[in-house]
Structure formats: structure tokens, C-alpha cells
Amino acid sequence: MKAVILAAGEGTRLRPFTENMPKVMVPVANKPILLHVINALSGNNIRDIVIVVGYKKESIMDYFGNGKEFGVNITYVTQEKQIGTGHALLQAKDEIEEEFISLPGDNIIDEEGISSLIKNECEISMLVEKSPHPSKYGVVKVEDGKIKGIVEKPEKAETNLVSTGICKFPPDIFDFIDRNVKEGKNHITDSLHSMIENGEEICAVMGNGGWMDIIYPWNWLDVNSKSLRNIAPITSGKIEKNVILKGDVSIGEDTVIHSGCYIVGPVVIGSGCEVGPNVCIFPSTSIGDNVAIYPFTEIRSSIIMDDATIGSNSFVSKSIIGKGTKISSHFSNIAGNGIIEMEENFYRINDVGAFIGDGCEIGDNVVVEPGKIIGRNCVIGPLNIINKNIPGESEVI
């Protein structure tokens, strides 16, 4: 059996972080989302994978190559214009001659969910999950194990069962999707609607909660926290004397943890990092590769991406710090209840920190209030209090 992974989209609701990379390459527990998907497939002995790429496709192709390093065989096809999931899947038509699984590359899925779908005997089947926010997804109506309807993002959901977008299809599905796309129905859901109306049988396969979606940056923190529960404790690199490690802590090669550091897992720290001395890192924190964290800094429940620098005497909590961002000393963000403006909507989020894009430079003694977003490549001068969103490429003096 082959798999087709749809990985052509940007993920606009994760800006500014997806301005330099597609959503599928966003790191969760220090691995791109797409790698989690590939691992779930290979764990079910699905090793022939077609990836549909588009937005920032070079970052995907450079990282995964032909897939050999990850124990799979990868073929790439391109969706030149991102006009829908059905149109994206259609790009893989020439690569598929047998039953296959189609799945989004920007959702976390576990091996068990894939296994349940494979074992289902129906010709067409879909993995469904319970969601606390069903109105964000396609809400499915299920009767006797069969899908009887899908309502996309209803204002009021009748059930909490949603489509994960993970389906098992026969190869002739492409003919059906092709007809729909020619009629301007460019999404897989459109084709599934048409099938249901034509009396086609689509089986619902109930997931076990292993499917997780990242919609907004604050969801990213939640998914990262849950994914870290499964890490294996590894202590490569150099751990100096008087370092305390508690729980599951993974430390990459060539990383130095200096004396006096206190780290409580689950925490993952990448390779080539320098931490401390006297740094405290608390659970649900991911730190990428080549990160420097200077003395007397405290980090809680955060994601620090590759090549970032956190200055001394700083406090980072419930926050995401972008790739290559350099933060000077005595920085702090306030983690608390915030109202976040995004896509002309306002979201009231509890216990949230700051979201700082790639390549920023932040001066000494800067404070960021809860839920504020700083775009990429911003320069924030010393002694500033950030109490509103800062657009990318801005300078605050």
C-alpha cells in the first residue's frame, strides 16, 4: 500500500512562523510535523510515499530527500497553485495504481490510527475523531458505522465527531475527483459529498485520540506538550557537574549543559546547544539545534527554535521564539490571559505567552504582554513594553 501526503499549503494561521517554511515543517518535539506523519506510516510498513508539495517546497525536499534516511521511499509531485485538497490529491494520480491512504501532512497522527484505517474492510473509509472544537472542522454524521454527511465548519455543530482528512481510497477515486475538480469542486470533502449523494458507502473509523491538529500558535504549544510525553530520555553531549535532570530529558549531540542547571522533563534539547550555567528549564519545553541560553534564565512550557539566543536573567513562559531570533538580557514575557487578534478575529486565550517570529533582535529589559505577536525580522530596542502586535520588518525604538 502507498500513501499520499498533502503538504502543499502554507498554514497562514501560523504566521509569522510559516512565512519562512510550510506548516508541515513546523517542529513538534523538535521534529517537523511531516516527520511524525512519515513515522506513523512507516510504523505500519507503508514505505512508498508520494508527497504533494507546493509552498516553500524546497524546505521539504531538502530535509527529506528521497526518504532513504527515514526508512521510506519518497516521490514528489507539485501542486503549482494551492486551490484545494482534491486538486492537490489529483496531482498524485500518475503515481498510484493500487489502494492507498491520503492524509494531510500538517496534522500529528499516531501509528494506531493508521493501523485502524488499514484494517477496515470498506473500500472507502475515513478516520474520524472527537474534537472539543468541532466547528473548526468538517463535522461528520455517522449512522451504523457509515458516514451519512459532512458539514464544513458549521456555526453550531450537531456532534463532536470530525473528519481528520485521513482516508483510504481505491485508485479509481482519481476519476471521481477529476470530474469534481473540472466542475470547480476542488476539495476532497466536495468529492466525498458527491459520493454520499450517489449512494457510495464510506465507512467511519473511530480514532483513539492520537490525531492532533495545529490551527493557531497557541494550539502548537498544546500539541508540543502532548507530543513530548512520548520522548525517550537521551543524554548525549556534555553534562557538567552539579546539573540536575529530572524526568524524561533528551539532550542532543555536541550540546553542553553547564554547572548549576536544573532541568525537569519532559524536555528536549537539540544538538550544538549551550545552556547555562544556572539555567532552569521546566516541563513541556522544546529547544532546537544551536541554541544558546545564557545564565540565570528560566524557560517554561515553550518552543525555542533553531539558532535562537536567550540572554541572561531572562524569563520565557508559554511562548514560541522563532528561528535565529536573538534576545538580550533581562527579557521577560508575561504568561496570562490575553486577547489575540488574528485574521480580523479576536480570540480570548488563557495562560498564554508571547509569539516572536524568526530573525528578530530584542534589546535588554524588554517585556512582552500575554498573547502578543512580534513578526519576523523585527528590531525591538531596550526598555520597551510590547502591549500590541508588531508587524514583521518593524523597528521599535
LINZIUR-V448577 format. One record per helix or strand of 2 or more residues. SS is the DSSP state (@ for helix, = for strand). FROM is the first residue (numbers start at 1). TO is the last residue. If there is no record, write none. Layout:
[[SS | FROM | TO] [SS | FROM | TO]]
This chain:
[[= | 2 | 7] [@ | 12 | 14] [@ | 17 | 19] [@ | 23 | 25] [= | 27 | 28] [= | 31 | 32] [@ | 33 | 42] [= | 48 | 53] [@ | 57 | 64] [@ | 68 | 70] [= | 73 | 78] [@ | 85 | 90] [@ | 93 | 95] [= | 100 | 104] [= | 107 | 108] [@ | 111 | 119] [= | 125 | 130] [@ | 134 | 136] [= | 138 | 143] [= | 146 | 152] [= | 161 | 169] [@ | 173 | 182] [@ | 188 | 197] [= | 203 | 206] [= | 212 | 213] [@ | 217 | 230] [= | 234 | 235] [= | 238 | 239] [= | 244 | 246] [= | 249 | 251] [= | 256 | 257] [= | 262 | 264] [= | 267 | 269] [= | 274 | 275] [= | 280 | 281] [= | 285 | 287] [= | 292 | 293] [= | 298 | 300] [= | 303 | 304] [= | 309 | 310] [= | 315 | 317] [= | 320 | 321] [= | 326 | 327] [= | 332 | 333] [= | 336 | 342] [= | 345 | 352] [= | 355 | 356] [= | 361 | 362] [= | 367 | 368] [= | 373 | 374] [= | 379 | 380] [= | 385 | 386] [= | 395 | 396]]
